[in-house]
Amino acid sequence: MSSRYSIAETESFRKALRKNKSLHTVHRRIVEVVYPLLRREPHFGPNIKRLKGDLSDFYRYRVGEYRLFYTIDEQEVIVVVVDLRSRLDSYRE
């Protein structure tokens, strides 16, 4: 099966990775395992959930104790990764 979507990381996402060195291992797992899955099907999967309410344009992908947040640009066929947070920090206001 070919990859349909491309992946783009926002600058704020990259900056957060540079700031927190402990996320490098998680990021490597995301690049090697999660991104190939999102390229094929970013809408549905066992670790994917569409957010609700004001955030309904966003999805979250569960990566162990972290949550990867992204949106999908259907016109450009791009998954835009916007944030990576620990599970505890993900749902706090």
DSSP file (Angstrom, degrees, kcal/mol; ACC not computed):
  #  RESIDUE AA STRUCTURE BP1 BP2  ACC     N-H-->O    O-->H-N    N-H-->O    O-->H-N    TCO  KAPPA ALPHA  PHI   PSI    X-CA   Y-CA   Z-CA
    1    1 A M              0   0    0      0, 0.0     2,-0.1     0, 0.0    39,-0.0   0.000 360.0 360.0 360.0 131.7    0.0    0.0    0.0
    2    2 A S        -     0   0    0      1,-0.1     2,-0.4    38,-0.1     0, 0.0  -0.425 360.0-102.1 -84.3 158.6    1.4    3.4   -1.0
    3    3 A S        +     0   0    0      1,-0.2    37,-0.2    -2,-0.1    -1,-0.1  -0.656  35.9 178.4 -78.7 128.4    1.7    6.4    1.3
    4    4 A R        +     0   0    0     35,-1.4     2,-0.3    -2,-0.4    36,-0.2   0.851  60.2  52.9 -97.3 -43.9   -1.0    8.9    0.5
    5    5 A Y        -     0   0    0     34,-2.6     2,-0.3    33,-0.1    73,-0.2  -0.650  69.4-142.8 -96.2 148.2   -0.4   11.7    3.0
    6    6 A S  E     -a   78   0A   0     71,-2.0    73,-3.1    -2,-0.3     2,-0.4  -0.695  19.9-125.2-100.1 164.6    2.8   13.5    3.7
    7    7 A I  E     -a   79   0A   0     -2,-0.3     2,-0.4    71,-0.2    73,-0.2  -0.919  23.7-176.9-114.5 134.0    3.9   14.6    7.2
    8    8 A A  E     -a   80   0A   0     71,-2.8    73,-3.2    -2,-0.4     2,-0.5  -0.998  12.3-152.4-128.9 135.1    4.7   18.2    8.2
    9    9 A E  E     -a   81   0A   0     -2,-0.4    73,-0.2    71,-0.2    71,-0.1  -0.907  20.6-126.4-105.4 132.0    5.9   19.2   11.7
   10   10 A T     >  -     0   0    0     71,-2.4     4,-2.1    -2,-0.5     5,-0.2  -0.332  21.2-116.4 -70.8 158.4    5.2   22.7   12.9
   11   11 A E  H  > S+     0   0    0      1,-0.2     4,-2.6     2,-0.2     5,-0.2   0.873 117.0  55.7 -63.3 -37.0    8.1   24.9   14.1
   12   12 A S  H  > S+     0   0    0      2,-0.2     4,-2.0     1,-0.2    -1,-0.2   0.869 106.6  51.1 -65.0 -34.8    6.5   25.0   17.6
   13   13 A F  H  > S+     0   0    0     68,-0.3     4,-1.8     2,-0.2    -2,-0.2   0.935 112.2  45.9 -64.7 -46.7    6.5   21.2   17.6
   14   14 A R  H  X S+     0   0    0     -4,-2.1     4,-2.2     1,-0.2    -2,-0.2   0.886 110.8  53.3 -63.5 -38.9   10.2   21.1   16.7
   15   15 A K  H  X S+     0   0    0     -4,-2.6     4,-2.1     1,-0.2    -1,-0.2   0.906 106.6  52.0 -63.6 -41.7   11.0   23.7   19.2
   16   16 A A  H  X S+     0   0    0     -4,-2.0     4,-1.8     1,-0.2    -1,-0.2   0.883 109.3  50.9 -62.1 -38.0    9.3   21.7   22.0
   17   17 A L  H  < S+     0   0    0     -4,-1.8     6,-0.3     1,-0.2    -2,-0.2   0.907 109.9  49.1 -65.4 -41.7   11.4   18.7   21.0
   18   18 A R  H  < S+     0   0    0     -4,-2.2    -2,-0.2     1,-0.2    -1,-0.2   0.864 111.5  50.6 -65.5 -35.1   14.6   20.7   21.1
   19   19 A K  H  < S+     0   0    0     -4,-2.1     2,-0.8     1,-0.2    -1,-0.2   0.865 110.5  49.5 -70.2 -37.5   13.7   22.1   24.5
   20   20 A N    ><  -     0   0    0     -4,-1.8     3,-1.9    -5,-0.2    -1,-0.2  -0.833  63.2-174.9-111.6  95.6   12.9   18.7   26.1
   21   21 A K  G >  S+     0   0    0     -2,-0.8     3,-1.6     1,-0.3     4,-0.3   0.759  79.5  69.9 -61.5 -26.4   15.7   16.2   25.4
   22   22 A S  G 3  S+     0   0    0      1,-0.3     4,-0.5     2,-0.1     3,-0.4   0.669  89.2  64.9 -68.4 -14.0   13.8   13.4   27.0
   23   23 A L  G <> S+     0   0    0     -3,-1.9     4,-3.0    -6,-0.3    -1,-0.3   0.532  75.7  88.8 -84.4  -6.1   11.4   13.4   24.1
   24   24 A H  H <> S+     0   0    0     -3,-1.6     4,-2.2     1,-0.2    -1,-0.2   0.894  88.5  47.6 -61.1 -41.0   14.1   12.4   21.5
   25   25 A T  H  > S+     0   0    0     -3,-0.4     4,-1.9    -4,-0.3    -1,-0.2   0.911 113.8  47.7 -65.6 -41.8   13.4    8.7   22.1
   26   26 A V  H  > S+     0   0    0     -4,-0.5     4,-2.3     1,-0.2    -2,-0.2   0.910 110.9  51.7 -64.2 -42.3    9.6    9.2   21.8
   27   27 A H  H  X S+     0   0    0     -4,-3.0     4,-2.7     1,-0.2    -2,-0.2   0.895 107.0  52.9 -63.2 -39.9   10.2   11.3   18.6
   28   28 A R  H  X S+     0   0    0     -4,-2.2     4,-2.5     1,-0.2     5,-0.2   0.918 109.9  48.6 -61.1 -42.8   12.3    8.5   17.1
   29   29 A R  H  X>S+     0   0    0     -4,-1.9     4,-2.7     2,-0.2     5,-1.1   0.894 111.0  51.2 -63.0 -39.8    9.5    6.0   17.7
   30   30 A I  I  <>S+     0   0    0     -4,-2.3     5,-3.2     3,-0.2    -2,-0.2   0.936 112.4  45.6 -62.5 -46.9    7.0    8.5   16.2
   31   31 A V  I  <5S+     0   0    0     -4,-2.7    -2,-0.2     3,-0.2    -1,-0.2   0.903 120.5  38.8 -64.5 -41.8    9.1    8.9   13.1
   32   32 A E  I  <5S+     0   0    0     -4,-2.5    -2,-0.2    -5,-0.2    -1,-0.2   0.822 135.2  12.6 -81.1 -32.2    9.7    5.1   12.7
   33   33 A V  I  X5S+     0   0    0     -4,-2.7     4,-1.0    -5,-0.2    -3,-0.2   0.818 127.0  41.4-112.8 -50.6    6.3    3.7   13.6
   34   34 A V  I  ><S+     0   0    0     -5,-1.1     4,-2.6    -4,-0.2     3,-0.4   0.934 108.3  55.7 -74.4 -47.4    3.6    6.3   13.8
   35   35 A Y  H  ><S+     0   0    0     -5,-3.2     4,-2.4     1,-0.2     5,-0.2   0.896 105.2  52.5 -57.3 -43.4    4.4    8.5   10.8
   36   36 A P  H  > S+     0   0    0      0, 0.0     4,-1.1     0, 0.0    -1,-0.2   0.894 112.0  47.3 -59.3 -36.4    4.2    5.5    8.3
   37   37 A L  H  X S+     0   0    0     -4,-1.0     4,-2.6    -3,-0.4     3,-0.3   0.910 112.0  49.1 -68.9 -41.8    0.8    4.6    9.8
   38   38 A L  H  < S+     0   0    0     -4,-2.6    -1,-0.2     1,-0.2    -3,-0.2   0.835 104.1  60.3 -67.6 -31.7   -0.5    8.2    9.5
   39   39 A R  H  < S+     0   0    0     -4,-2.4   -34,-2.6    -5,-0.2   -35,-1.4   0.871 113.4  37.6 -62.2 -35.2    0.8    8.5    5.9
   40   40 A R  H  < S-     0   0    0     -4,-1.1    -2,-0.2    -3,-0.3    -1,-0.2   0.913 139.6  -1.3 -82.1 -45.8   -1.6    5.6    5.0
   41   41 A E     <  +     0   0    0     -4,-2.6    -1,-0.2    -5,-0.1    -2,-0.2  -0.714  57.1 167.5-152.7  93.7   -4.6    6.4    7.2
   42   42 A P  S    S+     0   0    0      0, 0.0    -4,-0.1     0, 0.0    -1,-0.1   0.569  74.6  61.4 -84.4  -7.8   -4.6    9.4    9.6
   43   43 A H  S    S+     0   0    0      1,-0.2     2,-0.3    -5,-0.1     7,-0.1   0.845 105.9  27.3 -88.5 -35.8   -8.3    9.4   10.3
   44   44 A F        +     0   0    0     -3,-0.1    -1,-0.2     5,-0.1     5,-0.1  -0.948  65.6 112.3-135.1 147.8   -8.9    6.0   12.0
   45   45 A G  S >  S-     0   0    0      3,-0.4     3,-1.2    -2,-0.3    -8,-0.0  -0.864  70.3 -84.3 165.2 167.5   -7.0    3.5   14.0
   46   46 A P  T 3  S+     0   0    0      0, 0.0    -1,-0.1     0, 0.0    15,-0.0   0.761 127.7  37.5 -65.1 -24.3   -6.7    1.9   17.5
   47   47 A N  T 3  S+     0   0    0     -3,-0.1    15,-2.4    14,-0.0     2,-0.4   0.315 100.1  94.4-107.5   7.2   -4.6    4.8   18.8
   48   48 A I  E <   +B   61   0A   0     -3,-1.2    -3,-0.4    13,-0.2     2,-0.4  -0.832  44.0 171.5-106.6 136.5   -6.3    7.6   17.0
   49   49 A K  E     -B   60   0A   0     11,-2.1    11,-2.4    -2,-0.4     2,-0.4  -0.986  28.3-132.6-142.6 132.4   -9.1    9.8   18.3
   50   50 A R  E     -B   59   0A   0     -2,-0.4     9,-0.2     9,-0.2     6,-0.1  -0.675  31.2-124.1 -80.4 135.7  -10.7   12.9   16.8
   51   51 A L        -     0   0    0      7,-2.7     2,-0.2     4,-0.4    -1,-0.1  -0.299  24.8-131.3 -76.8 166.3  -11.1   15.6   19.4
   52   52 A K    >   +     0   0    0      5,-0.1     3,-1.4    -2,-0.0     2,-0.1  -0.667  57.5   7.9-116.8 168.3  -14.4   17.3   20.2
   53   53 A G  G >  S-     0   0    0      1,-0.3     3,-1.6    -2,-0.2     4,-0.1  -0.382 128.3  -2.2  69.6-135.9  -15.8   20.7   20.5
   54   54 A D  G 3  S+     0   0    0      1,-0.3     3,-0.3    -2,-0.1    -1,-0.3   0.687 137.2  54.1 -63.7 -18.7  -13.6   23.7   19.5
   55   55 A L  G X   +     0   0    0     -3,-1.4     3,-2.4     1,-0.2    -4,-0.4   0.130  68.3 120.0-101.6  19.5  -10.8   21.2   18.8
   56   56 A S  T <   +     0   0    0     -3,-1.6    -1,-0.2     1,-0.3    -2,-0.1   0.609  66.9  64.9 -66.6 -10.7  -12.8   19.1   16.4
   57   57 A D  T 3  S+     0   0    0     -3,-0.3    15,-0.6    -5,-0.1    -1,-0.3   0.530  96.3  77.1 -82.4  -5.8  -10.3   19.8   13.6
   58   58 A F  E <   - C   0  71A   0     -3,-2.4    -7,-2.7    13,-0.1     2,-0.3  -0.718  60.6-161.5-110.2 155.4   -7.6   18.0   15.5
   59   59 A Y  E     -BC  50  70A   0     11,-3.2    11,-2.3    -2,-0.3     2,-0.4  -0.874   8.7-145.7-124.1 159.1   -6.7   14.4   16.2
   60   60 A R  E     -BC  49  69A   0    -11,-2.4   -11,-2.1    -2,-0.3     2,-0.5  -0.988   3.4-157.7-126.8 143.3   -4.6   12.7   18.9
   61   61 A Y  E     -BC  48  68A   0      7,-2.7     7,-2.7    -2,-0.4     2,-0.5  -0.981  20.3-131.3-117.3 125.4   -2.5    9.7   18.5
   62   62 A R  E     + C   0  67A   0    -15,-2.4     2,-0.4    -2,-0.5     5,-0.2  -0.662  27.0 176.4 -80.6 121.4   -1.6    7.7   21.6
   63   63 A V  E >   - C   0  66A   0      3,-2.8     3,-2.2    -2,-0.5     2,-0.2  -0.806  60.1 -73.3-125.9  86.7    2.1    7.0   21.9
   64   64 A G  T 3  S-     0   0    0     -2,-0.4    -1,-0.1     1,-0.3   -38,-0.0  -0.439 114.9 -11.7  61.0-125.5    2.6    5.3   25.2
   65   65 A E  T 3  S+     0   0    0     -2,-0.2    22,-3.2    -3,-0.1     2,-0.3   0.355 128.0  80.3 -88.0   7.1    2.3    7.9   27.9
   66   66 A Y  E <   -CD  63  86A   0     -3,-2.2    -3,-2.8    20,-0.3     2,-0.4  -0.764  66.3-144.8-111.9 159.0    2.4   10.7   25.3
   67   67 A R  E     -CD  62  85A   0     18,-3.2    18,-2.3    -2,-0.3     2,-0.5  -0.992   7.6-154.3-124.6 126.8   -0.2   12.2   23.0
   68   68 A L  E     -CD  61  84A   0     -7,-2.7    -7,-2.7    -2,-0.4     2,-0.4  -0.882  13.6-156.8 -99.6 124.3    0.7   13.4   19.5
   69   69 A F  E     +CD  60  83A   0     14,-3.1    13,-2.5    -2,-0.5    14,-1.6  -0.862  22.2 155.6-107.7 136.3   -1.7   16.1   18.3
   70   70 A Y  E     -CD  59  81A   0    -11,-2.3   -11,-3.2    -2,-0.4     2,-0.3  -0.964  28.8-144.1-151.3 165.0   -2.2   16.8   14.6
   71   71 A T  E     -CD  58  80A   0      9,-2.1     9,-2.8    -2,-0.3     2,-0.5  -0.875  20.6-128.0-127.5 163.5   -4.6   18.1   12.0
   72   72 A I  E     - D   0  79A   0    -15,-0.6     2,-0.9    -2,-0.3     7,-0.2  -0.961   6.2-158.1-121.0 124.5   -5.2   17.0    8.4
   73   73 A D  E  >> - D   0  78A   0      5,-3.2     5,-1.9    -2,-0.5     4,-1.2  -0.855  11.9-175.5 -97.7  99.6   -5.1   19.2    5.4
   74   74 A E  T  45S+     0   0    0     -2,-0.9    -1,-0.2     1,-0.2     5,-0.0   0.832  79.0  55.0 -68.3 -33.4   -7.2   17.3    2.9
   75   75 A Q  T  45S+     0   0    0      1,-0.2    -1,-0.2    -3,-0.1    -2,-0.0   0.910 119.9  31.4 -66.8 -41.3   -6.6   19.7    0.0
   76   76 A E  T  45S-     0   0    0      2,-0.1    -1,-0.2   -70,-0.0    -2,-0.2   0.534 105.2-129.0 -91.8  -8.1   -2.9   19.4    0.3
   77   77 A V  T  <5 +     0   0    0     -4,-1.2   -71,-2.0     1,-0.2     2,-0.4   0.952  60.5 139.3  56.3  54.8   -3.0   15.8    1.5
   78   78 A I  E   < -aD   6  73A   0     -5,-1.9    -5,-3.2   -73,-0.2     2,-0.6  -0.984  51.5-145.1-131.1 137.5   -0.8   16.6    4.5
   79   79 A V  E     -aD   7  72A   0    -73,-3.1   -71,-2.8    -2,-0.4     2,-0.7  -0.922  22.1-155.4 -96.0 119.9   -0.8   15.6    8.2
   80   80 A V  E     -aD   8  71A   0     -9,-2.8    -9,-2.1    -2,-0.6     2,-0.5  -0.877   2.6-150.6-104.3 111.5    0.4   18.6   10.2
   81   81 A V  E     +aD   9  70A   0    -73,-3.2   -71,-2.4    -2,-0.7   -68,-0.3  -0.697  23.4 168.2 -83.5 122.8    1.9   17.6   13.6
   82   82 A V  E     +     0   0A   0    -13,-2.5     2,-0.3    -2,-0.5   -12,-0.2   0.705  52.6   4.8-111.7 -25.3    1.3   20.4   16.0
   83   83 A D  E     - D   0  69A   0    -14,-1.6   -14,-3.1     2,-0.0     2,-0.4  -0.998  41.0-159.2-161.5 154.7    2.1   19.1   19.5
   84   84 A L  E     + D   0  68A   0     -2,-0.3     2,-0.3   -16,-0.2   -16,-0.2  -0.973  28.4 164.4-137.1 121.6    3.4   16.3   21.7
   85   85 A R  E     - D   0  67A   0    -18,-2.3   -18,-3.2    -2,-0.4     2,-0.1  -0.937  41.2 -98.7-136.3 157.1    2.5   16.2   25.4
   86   86 A S  E  >  - D   0  66A   0     -2,-0.3     4,-1.7   -20,-0.2   -20,-0.3  -0.393  42.5-110.5 -67.3 155.9    2.5   13.8   28.2
   87   87 A R  H  > S+     0   0    0    -22,-3.2     4,-0.7     1,-0.2     3,-0.2   0.896 118.1  52.5 -56.5 -42.2   -0.8   12.2   28.9
   88   88 A L  H  4 S+     0   0    0    -23,-0.3     3,-0.3     1,-0.2    -1,-0.2   0.881 114.0  41.6 -63.9 -38.8   -1.2   14.1   32.2
   89   89 A D  H >4 S+     0   0    0     -3,-0.2     3,-0.9     1,-0.2    -1,-0.2   0.687  99.5  77.0 -80.9 -18.5   -0.5   17.5   30.5
   90   90 A S  H 3< S+     0   0    0     -4,-1.7    -1,-0.2     1,-0.2    -2,-0.2   0.824  99.6  36.3 -64.2 -34.5   -2.6   16.8   27.4
   91   91 A Y  T 3< S+     0   0    0     -4,-0.7     2,-0.3    -3,-0.3    -1,-0.2   0.259  90.0 106.7-110.8  12.8   -6.0   17.3   29.0
   92   92 A R    <         0   0    0     -3,-0.9    -3,-0.0     1,-0.1    -4,-0.0  -0.659 360.0 360.0 -87.6 148.1   -5.4   20.2   31.3
   93   93 A E              0   0    0     -2,-0.3    -1,-0.1     0, 0.0    -4,-0.0   0.473 360.0 360.0 -79.5 360.0   -6.6   23.6   30.4
